[in-house]
Amino acid sequence: MGPMALKLHKYQTKVFESKARFIGAISGIRGGKTTCGAAWLCQKIYEDYQKAQEDPKYLLGDYLIVAPTNNVLAQATLPKFKEFFPKDWGMWKEQPKHYFQLAWNRRLPDGRDSGEPARIFVRSMDDPNAVEGMEAMAIWADEVGFMKDSAWVALRGRTSITQAPILMTSTPYSMNWFFTEIYKRWKDGNPDYDVVQWGSGENPVFPKDELEKARQELPKELFDRRYMGKFTRLEGLAYPEFEEDTHVVKPFDIPSQGLVFAGADFGYNNPNAIVYIWEDPKEHIYYVFKEFYRSKVLLKDIANSIKNVSPAYVLADTQAAQNIAELRRFYGIRGIKEADKVKDLGIQRIRTLLKEGRLKFFEGRVPNTIDEIKSYHYAPPKPDGTSTEKLVDKHNHAMDALRYAFSKNWQGLYRNKAHKNYKAILRRRMERLAPDNPLTGY
């Protein structure tokens, strides 16, 4: 086996030269980031193999390629890697689990041959648990901007022993964990992090006229994201008031006083999402302190989650009437009720709470809820410029659960204001009924 021959543009070269443990390669569409990722991993494998020839105790292990979904793996990530993977390095194994079997064996930390071939595992991160138990010498994570932050936690854990590098290639789709956990830490000067950014036009084969047409026709924020590789806020966010620095707080023990309630959105292949909320009885601030976010689980698992928290009530998806009935009848969840599914009402209530600083989220405890609220958005306008007023029905399961939780006003959402208004109205009514002179009645 020999080194690869590949002509890189200057930004791809910077990625190859980076010595950071966590590297973000952020580019516009068709900017060459996937090519960069595939070639980078092959280079890392070659370097490890060469070091192992020189040092008989050098560790030889497994590698990992991930993408946000199986579709992205099949359509882009895996075909690109196969273009670069030399035939004499090993073979592709389709079953039982997708992986490349390398032509050499893994070497144990004490220098002994394991007797088993080294592998390059290939996984979809729609279920981050799919990578549990692995230990990687290097990881290439493609299109991480589409992954949830639980994927980042899982991937980092796969290199905790080896302290191996992770290359994350992506277009910046939203200001999610990729922005806060990678980009901001690099900006803050953390030496473990490096980011290389470039636009689509840096790819020598990208048509210049296409770039200029997109610049003229697209909204600036969208153009900057898709073609310049810059982080910008999504247009049409459902919750533009949400600011991570303001609304995400350190966890604390939930007091026994105050109301605990929940919202639930049921699924199967899609995640079942339950968000648990505590209302501070003095400040009337709502804290989302726990979430249940799992797909392909039994109704019993959902019931156990609810029983462990014991909320006063759970407002659930009205389309799951059978689930609601079974949770009541067979699992004793008496407080589960159908939510009001009027989207605009629930969204307006949550936006009001965010604007007033009365809705908070526990850091580290509700990662999927925080991840979704930052990207939950309306569909873009039609070609004629008219608004569709429809929310994008994707990555929104925790958002539906949150909206259901606040779908009815009997949990005291406007308690202070309603109470004051009620007193004022009652006082005015009594004044109208009272006689002008208490003695004469006139």
PAKOL-97233 format. One record per residue (C-alpha): z, y, x; chain; residue number from 1. Coordinates in steps of 0.02 Angstrom, whole numbers, plus 32768, in hexadecimal, padded with zeros to 4 digits. Layout:
BEGIN
- pz / py / px / chain / resi
- Z / Y / X / A / NUM $
...
END
This chain:
BEGIN
- pz / py / px / chain / resi
- 8000 / 8000 / 8000 / A / 1 $
- 7FD9 / 80B0 / 803D / A / 2 $
- 7FF8 / 8165 / 8010 / A / 3 $
- 7F9B / 81B3 / 7F7F / A / 4 $
- 7F0A / 822C / 7F94 / A / 5 $
- 7F14 / 82B5 / 7F10 / A / 6 $
- 7EE2 / 836B / 7F0F / A / 7 $
- 7F6E / 83D0 / 7EC0 / A / 8 $
- 7F6D / 8485 / 7E89 / A / 9 $
- 7FF5 / 84F3 / 7ED4 / A / 10 $
- 8073 / 84DD / 7E47 / A / 11 $
- 8062 / 8420 / 7E47 / A / 12 $
- 807D / 8428 / 7F02 / A / 13 $
- 8121 / 8486 / 7EE6 / A / 14 $
- 815C / 83F9 / 7E75 / A / 15 $
- 8137 / 8379 / 7EFD / A / 16 $
- 8192 / 83E2 / 7F7E / A / 17 $
- 822F / 83FE / 7F16 / A / 18 $
- 82CE / 83B0 / 7F5A / A / 19 $
- 8336 / 83CE / 7EBC / A / 20 $
- 837D / 833C / 7E5D / A / 21 $
- 8344 / 837E / 7DB4 / A / 22 $
- 8295 / 83C9 / 7DB1 / A / 23 $
- 8241 / 841C / 7D1E / A / 24 $
- 8183 / 8429 / 7D24 / A / 25 $
- 815B / 84A1 / 7C96 / A / 26 $
- 80A6 / 84CD / 7C73 / A / 27 $
- 802D / 8501 / 7BEC / A / 28 $
- 7FC6 / 847C / 7B95 / A / 29 $
- 7F4A / 8421 / 7C04 / A / 30 $
- 7F9B / 8470 / 7C9B / A / 31 $
- 7FA7 / 83CB / 7CFB / A / 32 $
- 805F / 83A6 / 7CDE / A / 33 $
- 8043 / 82F1 / 7CA7 / A / 34 $
- 7FD2 / 82D2 / 7D3D / A / 35 $
- 805A / 831F / 7DA9 / A / 36 $
- 80E0 / 82AF / 7D5E / A / 37 $
- 807D / 820E / 7D73 / A / 38 $
- 804E / 8235 / 7E26 / A / 39 $
- 80FF / 826F / 7E51 / A / 40 $
- 814D / 81CB / 7E19 / A / 41 $
- 80CD / 8166 / 7E7B / A / 42 $
- 80F6 / 81D0 / 7F14 / A / 43 $
- 81B1 / 81AF / 7EFE / A / 44 $
- 8193 / 80F4 / 7EF1 / A / 45 $
- 8129 / 80F7 / 7F8E / A / 46 $
- 81AB / 815A / 7FEF / A / 47 $
- 8236 / 80E0 / 7FBD / A / 48 $
- 81CB / 804B / 7FF0 / A / 49 $
- 81A5 / 8099 / 809A / A / 50 $
- 825E / 80BF / 80BA / A / 51 $
- 828A / 800C / 808C / A / 52 $
- 8211 / 7FCA / 810F / A / 53 $
- 826A / 8033 / 8193 / A / 54 $
- 831C / 8013 / 8158 / A / 55 $
- 8349 / 7F61 / 8121 / A / 56 $
- 83DD / 7FA2 / 80BE / A / 57 $
- 837E / 8029 / 8060 / A / 58 $
- 8394 / 800E / 7FA4 / A / 59 $
- 82FA / 7FD7 / 7F43 / A / 60 $
- 830F / 7FE3 / 7E88 / A / 61 $
- 82BD / 8008 / 7DE2 / A / 62 $
- 8267 / 80A4 / 7D9E / A / 63 $
- 8255 / 80EE / 7CF2 / A / 64 $
- 81CD / 8148 / 7C8F / A / 65 $
- 81FA / 8194 / 7BE7 / A / 66 $
- 81A6 / 81FC / 7B5F / A / 67 $
- 81E7 / 823F / 7AB9 / A / 68 $
- 818A / 81C1 / 7A4B / A / 69 $
- 8124 / 8123 / 7A59 / A / 70 $
- 808A / 8187 / 7A26 / A / 71 $
- 809C / 81FE / 7AB9 / A / 72 $
- 80B8 / 816A / 7B2D / A / 73 $
- 801D / 810F / 7AEE / A / 74 $
- 7FAA / 81A5 / 7AE4 / A / 75 $
- 7FD6 / 820A / 7B7F / A / 76 $
- 8066 / 81D8 / 7BF1 / A / 77 $
- 8041 / 811F / 7C0F / A / 78 $
- 7F82 / 812D / 7C20 / A / 79 $
- 7F97 / 81B9 / 7C9F / A / 80 $
- 8013 / 8153 / 7D07 / A / 81 $
- 7FA0 / 80BC / 7D04 / A / 82 $
- 7F17 / 812A / 7D50 / A / 83 $
- 7F84 / 8144 / 7DE9 / A / 84 $
- 7FDD / 809D / 7DF5 / A / 85 $
- 7F8D / 8039 / 7E85 / A / 86 $
- 7F59 / 7F89 / 7E57 / A / 87 $
- 7FAC / 7F3D / 7EF0 / A / 88 $
- 8055 / 7F84 / 7EBC / A / 89 $
- 806D / 7F0B / 7E2C / A / 90 $
- 803C / 7EED / 7D78 / A / 91 $
- 8058 / 7F30 / 7CC8 / A / 92 $
- 80C1 / 7EC1 / 7C56 / A / 93 $
- 80A8 / 7EDF / 7B9D / A / 94 $
- 812B / 7E65 / 7B5B / A / 95 $
- 81BA / 7E51 / 7B37 / A / 96 $
- 81E2 / 7F01 / 7B74 / A / 97 $
- 8163 / 7F7A / 7BBA / A / 98 $
- 8173 / 7F8A / 7C77 / A / 99 $
- 8115 / 7F81 / 7D1B / A / 100 $
- 8149 / 7EEF / 7D88 / A / 101 $
- 813F / 7F28 / 7E3D / A / 102 $
- 8102 / 7EB9 / 7ECB / A / 103 $
- 81A8 / 7EBD / 7F26 / A / 104 $
- 8259 / 7E8A / 7EF9 / A / 105 $
- 82ED / 7EF9 / 7ED6 / A / 106 $
- 8365 / 7F0A / 7F67 / A / 107 $
- 8421 / 7F0D / 7F48 / A / 108 $
- 8493 / 7F94 / 7F92 / A / 109 $
- 84CF / 7F1B / 8019 / A / 110 $
- 841C / 7EFD / 8051 / A / 111 $
- 8404 / 7E51 / 8003 / A / 112 $
- 8366 / 7E25 / 7FA4 / A / 113 $
- 838E / 7E17 / 7EEA / A / 114 $
- 8309 / 7D92 / 7ED0 / A / 115 $
- 82C5 / 7DF7 / 7E3D / A / 116 $
- 822F / 7E6C / 7E3D / A / 117 $
- 8248 / 7F28 / 7E33 / A / 118 $
- 8208 / 7F77 / 7D92 / A / 119 $
- 81CE / 801A / 7D47 / A / 120 $
- 8213 / 801E / 7C97 / A / 121 $
- 81B3 / 807D / 7C10 / A / 122 $
- 8216 / 80B9 / 7B79 / A / 123 $
- 820B / 812C / 7AE3 / A / 124 $
- 829D / 81A3 / 7AD1 / A / 125 $
- 829A / 81AA / 7A14 / A / 126 $
- 832F / 8137 / 7A2F / A / 127 $
- 838B / 8172 / 7ACC / A / 128 $
- 83F2 / 80D2 / 7ACA / A / 129 $
- 8354 / 8077 / 7B02 / A / 130 $
- 8378 / 80A6 / 7BB7 / A / 131 $
- 8430 / 8075 / 7BB8 / A / 132 $
- 845F / 7FFA / 7C41 / A / 133 $
- 83D2 / 802E / 7CB7 / A / 134 $
- 83E6 / 8075 / 7D65 / A / 135 $
- 8350 / 80D3 / 7DA9 / A / 136 $
- 8315 / 8109 / 7E55 / A / 137 $
- 82AF / 8194 / 7E03 / A / 138 $
- 8282 / 81C8 / 7D51 / A / 139 $
- 81E9 / 821E / 7D0C / A / 140 $
- 820C / 8266 / 7C5F / A / 141 $
- 816D / 82A6 / 7C0C / A / 142 $
- 816A / 8328 / 7B80 / A / 143 $
- 8227 / 833C / 7B83 / A / 144 $
- 8217 / 83D9 / 7B17 / A / 145 $
- 8203 / 8362 / 7A83 / A / 146 $
- 829F / 82FC / 7AAE / A / 147 $
- 834D / 8317 / 7A69 / A / 148 $
- 83D8 / 8346 / 7ADF / A / 149 $
- 8425 / 8299 / 7ACC / A / 150 $
- 838D / 825B / 7B2C / A / 151 $
- 83BA / 82CD / 7BBE / A / 152 $
- 846C / 828A / 7BC1 / A / 153 $
- 842B / 81D7 / 7BC2 / A / 154 $
- 83AB / 81F7 / 7C4C / A / 155 $
- 8426 / 8250 / 7CBD / A / 156 $
- 849B / 81BC / 7CAE / A / 157 $
- 8412 / 8145 / 7CEC / A / 158 $
- 8415 / 819A / 7D98 / A / 159 $
- 84D0 / 81B8 / 7DA6 / A / 160 $
- 84E9 / 8132 / 7E2C / A / 161 $
- 8447 / 8148 / 7E8C / A / 162 $
- 844B / 8206 / 7E7F / A / 163 $
- 8390 / 81F5 / 7E6B / A / 164 $
- 8317 / 827F / 7E37 / A / 165 $
- 82D9 / 829C / 7D86 / A / 166 $
- 8235 / 82F7 / 7D69 / A / 167 $
- 8222 / 8342 / 7CBB / A / 168 $
- 8173 / 8378 / 7C8B / A / 169 $
- 8154 / 83D9 / 7BEC / A / 170 $
- 810C / 846D / 7B90 / A / 171 $
- 819E / 84DA / 7B52 / A / 172 $
- 8197 / 84B5 / 7A98 / A / 173 $
- 823B / 850B / 7A6D / A / 174 $
- 82D9 / 8551 / 7ABC / A / 175 $
- 8336 / 84AC / 7AAF / A / 176 $
- 839E / 844B / 7B2E / A / 177 $
- 830D / 8451 / 7BAB / A / 178 $
- 8326 / 850D / 7BAE / A / 179 $
- 83E5 / 8510 / 7BB1 / A / 180 $
- 8408 / 8477 / 7C1D / A / 181 $
- 8379 / 8482 / 7C9A / A / 182 $
- 8322 / 852A / 7C9A / A / 183 $
- 83BF / 8596 / 7C8B / A / 184 $
- 841D / 8534 / 7D11 / A / 185 $
- 838B / 854C / 7D86 / A / 186 $
- 8388 / 8606 / 7D5C / A / 187 $
- 8443 / 860E / 7D7F / A / 188 $
- 8425 / 85CC / 7E2E / A / 189 $
- 8467 / 851A / 7E1E / A / 190 $
- 841D / 84BE / 7EB6 / A / 191 $
- 8412 / 8418 / 7E57 / A / 192 $
- 838D / 8463 / 7DE5 / A / 193 $
- 82DD / 84A0 / 7E08 / A / 194 $
- 8257 / 84DE / 7D91 / A / 195 $
- 819F / 84F8 / 7DB4 / A / 196 $
- 813E / 8555 / 7D2D / A / 197 $
- 8085 / 8574 / 7D1C / A / 198 $
- 8003 / 859C / 7C99 / A / 199 $
- 7F70 / 8536 / 7C5B / A / 200 $
- 7EFA / 85A3 / 7CC0 / A / 201 $
- 7F43 / 8564 / 7D65 / A / 202 $
- 7EE8 / 84C1 / 7D45 / A / 203 $
- 7E3F / 84DD / 7D9A / A / 204 $
- 7DE1 / 847F / 7D12 / A / 205 $
- 7E2F / 84DC / 7C7E / A / 206 $
- 7DA8 / 854A / 7C2B / A / 207 $
- 7DCF / 8602 / 7C47 / A / 208 $
- 7D75 / 8637 / 7BA8 / A / 209 $
- 7DE1 / 85C0 / 7B42 / A / 210 $
- 7E7D / 860F / 7B8C / A / 211 $
- 7E42 / 86BE / 7B5E / A / 212 $
- 7E14 / 868A / 7AAD / A / 213 $
- 7EC1 / 8642 / 7A94 / A / 214 $
- 7F0F / 86E0 / 7ADB / A / 215 $
- 7EB2 / 874B / 7A5D / A / 216 $
- 7EC7 / 86DD / 79C4 / A / 217 $
- 7F78 / 8697 / 79D1 / A / 218 $
- 801E / 86F1 / 79B8 / A / 219 $
- 8063 / 8725 / 7A61 / A / 220 $
- 80FC / 86B3 / 7A56 / A / 221 $
- 8091 / 861C / 7A2E / A / 222 $
- 8012 / 8644 / 7AB5 / A / 223 $
- 809A / 865D / 7B38 / A / 224 $
- 80E5 / 85B3 / 7B0D / A / 225 $
- 8049 / 854C / 7AFF / A / 226 $
- 7FDB / 859A / 7B85 / A / 227 $
- 8050 / 85F6 / 7BFD / A / 228 $
- 80DD / 8577 / 7C04 / A / 229 $
- 8162 / 85F8 / 7BD3 / A / 230 $
- 81FB / 85DD / 7B67 / A / 231 $
- 81F4 / 8644 / 7AC7 / A / 232 $
- 8246 / 8633 / 7A1F / A / 233 $
- 81E8 / 85D5 / 7999 / A / 234 $
- 8198 / 8640 / 7914 / A / 235 $
- 81DF / 862E / 7865 / A / 236 $
- 8287 / 85E4 / 7895 / A / 237 $
- 82ED / 85B4 / 77FD / A / 238 $
- 838B / 85F2 / 7855 / A / 239 $
- 835A / 8683 / 78C7 / A / 240 $
- 8410 / 86BE / 78C7 / A / 241 $
- 8449 / 8626 / 792B / A / 242 $
- 847C / 8650 / 79DD / A / 243 $
- 84C3 / 85C7 / 7A4A / A / 244 $
- 8539 / 863D / 7AA6 / A / 245 $
- 8582 / 8679 / 7A01 / A / 246 $
- 8581 / 85E3 / 798E / A / 247 $
- 85A8 / 8551 / 7A04 / A / 248 $
- 8661 / 8545 / 7A2F / A / 249 $
- 86D4 / 84D3 / 7A92 / A / 250 $
- 871B / 8445 / 7A2A / A / 251 $
- 87CF / 8445 / 79EE / A / 252 $
- 883B / 83D1 / 7985 / A / 253 $
- 881A / 83EB / 78CD / A / 254 $
- 88BD / 8421 / 7876 / A / 255 $
- 88FD / 83C6 / 77DE / A / 256 $
- 88F1 / 8465 / 7777 / A / 257 $
- 884A / 849E / 7734 / A / 258 $
- 87B7 / 844D / 76DD / A / 259 $
- 874E / 83C5 / 7730 / A / 260 $
- 86A8 / 839D / 76DC / A / 261 $
- 8600 / 8354 / 770C / A / 262 $
- 8546 / 834E / 76E9 / A / 263 $
- 84DE / 82AF / 76F7 / A / 264 $
- 8424 / 828B / 7708 / A / 265 $
- 83F4 / 81D4 / 76FB / A / 266 $
- 836A / 817B / 7759 / A / 267 $
- 8342 / 80D6 / 77AA / A / 268 $
- 82BA / 80E5 / 782E / A / 269 $
- 82E4 / 819E / 782B / A / 270 $
- 8399 / 81C2 / 7859 / A / 271 $
- 8425 / 81C3 / 77DB / A / 272 $
- 847A / 826A / 77F8 / A / 273 $
- 8528 / 829F / 77C2 / A / 274 $
- 8577 / 8343 / 77F9 / A / 275 $
- 8632 / 835D / 77E6 / A / 276 $
- 8674 / 840D / 77CC / A / 277 $
- 8723 / 8458 / 77CE / A / 278 $
- 874A / 84FF / 777C / A / 279 $
- 87D0 / 8569 / 77CF / A / 280 $
- 883C / 8598 / 7738 / A / 281 $
- 8870 / 863F / 7783 / A / 282 $
- 87D1 / 8681 / 77D3 / A / 283 $
- 8758 / 8623 / 775F / A / 284 $
- 86F1 / 85EF / 77F5 / A / 285 $
- 8694 / 854A / 77E8 / A / 286 $
- 8691 / 84D3 / 787E / A / 287 $
- 8613 / 8445 / 7889 / A / 288 $
- 8681 / 83D2 / 78F0 / A / 289 $
- 8632 / 8326 / 78E4 / A / 290 $
- 858E / 82D2 / 78BC / A / 291 $
- 854F / 8224 / 7894 / A / 292 $
- 8499 / 8214 / 78CB / A / 293 $
- 8451 / 8165 / 78D2 / A / 294 $
- 83B9 / 8108 / 7892 / A / 295 $
- 83AC / 8055 / 7853 / A / 296 $
- 8463 / 8043 / 7826 / A / 297 $
- 84B8 / 7FEC / 7795 / A / 298 $
- 8507 / 8048 / 7704 / A / 299 $
- 85AB / 8000 / 7741 / A / 300 $
- 859A / 8062 / 77E4 / A / 301 $
- 8581 / 8102 / 7782 / A / 302 $
- 8618 / 80DB / 7715 / A / 303 $
- 8683 / 80BB / 77AF / A / 304 $
- 8651 / 8162 / 77F9 / A / 305 $
- 8682 / 81BC / 7759 / A / 306 $
- 8727 / 815E / 774B / A / 307 $
- 8754 / 8185 / 77FF / A / 308 $
- 8749 / 8240 / 77DA / A / 309 $
- 8781 / 823C / 7723 / A / 310 $
- 872C / 82DC / 76E7 / A / 311 $
- 875D / 8322 / 763E / A / 312 $
- 86AA / 8308 / 7605 / A / 313 $
- 85FC / 82E0 / 7646 / A / 314 $
- 8561 / 8333 / 75FD / A / 315 $
- 84CD / 82BF / 7614 / A / 316 $
- 8411 / 82B5 / 75FD / A / 317 $
- 83E9 / 82A4 / 7544 / A / 318 $
- 8356 / 8231 / 756A / A / 319 $
- 83D0 / 81AF / 75AB / A / 320 $
- 8426 / 8192 / 7503 / A / 321 $
- 8434 / 80D7 / 7524 / A / 322 $
- 848C / 80F3 / 75CA / A / 323 $
- 8503 / 816E / 7578 / A / 324 $
- 8529 / 80F2 / 74EC / A / 325 $
- 854A / 8063 / 7565 / A / 326 $
- 85B8 / 80CC / 75D6 / A / 327 $
- 8621 / 80F8 / 753D / A / 328 $
- 8628 / 804D / 74EF / A / 329 $
- 862F / 7FD3 / 7581 / A / 330 $
- 867B / 803B / 760D / A / 331 $
- 86F3 / 80AA / 75AE / A / 332 $
- 86A5 / 8151 / 75E5 / A / 333 $
- 86D7 / 81AB / 7543 / A / 334 $
- 86B7 / 8259 / 7586 / A / 335 $
- 85FC / 8245 / 75A5 / A / 336 $
- 8593 / 82AD / 752E / A / 337 $
- 84E0 / 82E3 / 751A / A / 338 $
- 84B3 / 8385 / 756F / A / 339 $
- 844D / 8414 / 752A / A / 340 $
- 83A5 / 8402 / 7582 / A / 341 $
- 836B / 84B6 / 756B / A / 342 $
- 833D / 84DA / 7620 / A / 343 $
- 8338 / 8596 / 7618 / A / 344 $
- 83E8 / 85A3 / 75D3 / A / 345 $
- 8436 / 8534 / 7658 / A / 346 $
- 83D6 / 858A / 76E4 / A / 347 $
- 8408 / 8638 / 76A9 / A / 348 $
- 84BF / 8605 / 76A4 / A / 349 $
- 84B8 / 85BE / 7755 / A / 350 $
- 845B / 8657 / 7796 / A / 351 $
- 84E1 / 86C7 / 7748 / A / 352 $
- 856B / 8663 / 779C / A / 353 $
- 8512 / 866B / 7843 / A / 354 $
- 84F7 / 8726 / 7834 / A / 355 $
- 85AF / 8741 / 7809 / A / 356 $
- 85E6 / 86D1 / 7899 / A / 357 $
- 8638 / 8658 / 781F / A / 358 $
- 85DB / 85B9 / 784D / A / 359 $
- 8602 / 8566 / 78F4 / A / 360 $
- 85CE / 84C3 / 7948 / A / 361 $
- 8637 / 8459 / 79BF / A / 362 $
- 85E9 / 844F / 7A6B / A / 363 $
- 85C1 / 839C / 7A9E / A / 364 $
- 85F8 / 8354 / 79F7 / A / 365 $
- 8560 / 837E / 798A / A / 366 $
- 84CC / 837E / 7A03 / A / 367 $
- 8447 / 834B / 7985 / A / 368 $
- 847E / 83D0 / 7909 / A / 369 $
- 8477 / 8458 / 798E / A / 370 $
- 83D1 / 8418 / 79CE / A / 371 $
- 8383 / 841C / 7921 / A / 372 $
- 83C6 / 84C6 / 78EC / A / 373 $
- 8370 / 8515 / 7983 / A / 374 $
- 82C4 / 84D3 / 7952 / A / 375 $
- 82CA / 84C2 / 7893 / A / 376 $
- 8239 / 852F / 785A / A / 377 $
- 81BA / 8557 / 77D6 / A / 378 $
- 8105 / 851D / 77E4 / A / 379 $
- 8090 / 859F / 7830 / A / 380 $
- 8027 / 860D / 77BC / A / 381 $
- 7F82 / 85CE / 7778 / A / 382 $
- 7EE0 / 8606 / 77CC / A / 383 $
- 7ED1 / 8693 / 774C / A / 384 $
- 7F7C / 86D4 / 7780 / A / 385 $
- 7FDC / 86A1 / 76E3 / A / 386 $
- 8084 / 864F / 76FB / A / 387 $
- 80A0 / 859B / 76C5 / A / 388 $
- 815E / 85B6 / 76B0 / A / 389 $
- 8174 / 84FF / 76DD / A / 390 $
- 81ED / 84BD / 775D / A / 391 $
- 81A7 / 8444 / 77DD / A / 392 $
- 81E5 / 8398 / 77A9 / A / 393 $
- 820C / 8358 / 7857 / A / 394 $
- 82AB / 8349 / 78BF / A / 395 $
- 830B / 838F / 782B / A / 396 $
- 8384 / 8306 / 77F5 / A / 397 $
- 8422 / 835E / 782F / A / 398 $
- 83DD / 8400 / 77E5 / A / 399 $
- 83C8 / 83AD / 773B / A / 400 $
- 847A / 836A / 7747 / A / 401 $
- 84BB / 8418 / 7775 / A / 402 $
- 845E / 8468 / 76E5 / A / 403 $
- 84A1 / 83E6 / 766B / A / 404 $
- 8552 / 8408 / 76A7 / A / 405 $
- 8541 / 84BE / 7674 / A / 406 $
- 84D7 / 849F / 75D9 / A / 407 $
- 8564 / 84C1 / 755C / A / 408 $
- 85D2 / 855A / 7559 / A / 409 $
- 866F / 8503 / 751B / A / 410 $
- 86AB / 84E5 / 75CB / A / 411 $
- 86E1 / 859B / 75D7 / A / 412 $
- 864B / 85D9 / 7637 / A / 413 $
- 865F / 868A / 75F4 / A / 414 $
- 8717 / 867C / 75CF / A / 415 $
- 874F / 8725 / 7611 / A / 416 $
- 86C4 / 8789 / 75C1 / A / 417 $
- 86CA / 872E / 751C / A / 418 $
- 8786 / 8741 / 7512 / A / 419 $
- 8780 / 87FC / 752F / A / 420 $
- 86F2 / 8815 / 74B3 / A / 421 $
- 874D / 87B0 / 7431 / A / 422 $
- 87E9 / 881C / 7441 / A / 423 $
- 8784 / 88BC / 7435 / A / 424 $
- 8727 / 8881 / 739B / A / 425 $
- 87C9 / 8849 / 7347 / A / 426 $
- 881C / 88F0 / 736E / A / 427 $
- 878B / 8953 / 7321 / A / 428 $
- 878D / 88E6 / 7286 / A / 429 $
- 8849 / 8901 / 726F / A / 430 $
- 8833 / 89BD / 7285 / A / 431 $
- 87B1 / 89C0 / 71FA / A / 432 $
- 8821 / 895D / 7186 / A / 433 $
- 88C0 / 89C0 / 71AD / A / 434 $
- 88EE / 8A52 / 7135 / A / 435 $
- 88DF / 8B02 / 7179 / A / 436 $
- 8996 / 8B25 / 714D / A / 437 $
- 8A0D / 8A93 / 714F / A / 438 $
- 8A7B / 8AE9 / 70CB / A / 439 $
- 89FA / 8B26 / 704E / A / 440 $
- 896D / 8AAC / 7071 / A / 441 $
- 88EF / 8B3B / 707A / A / 442 $
END
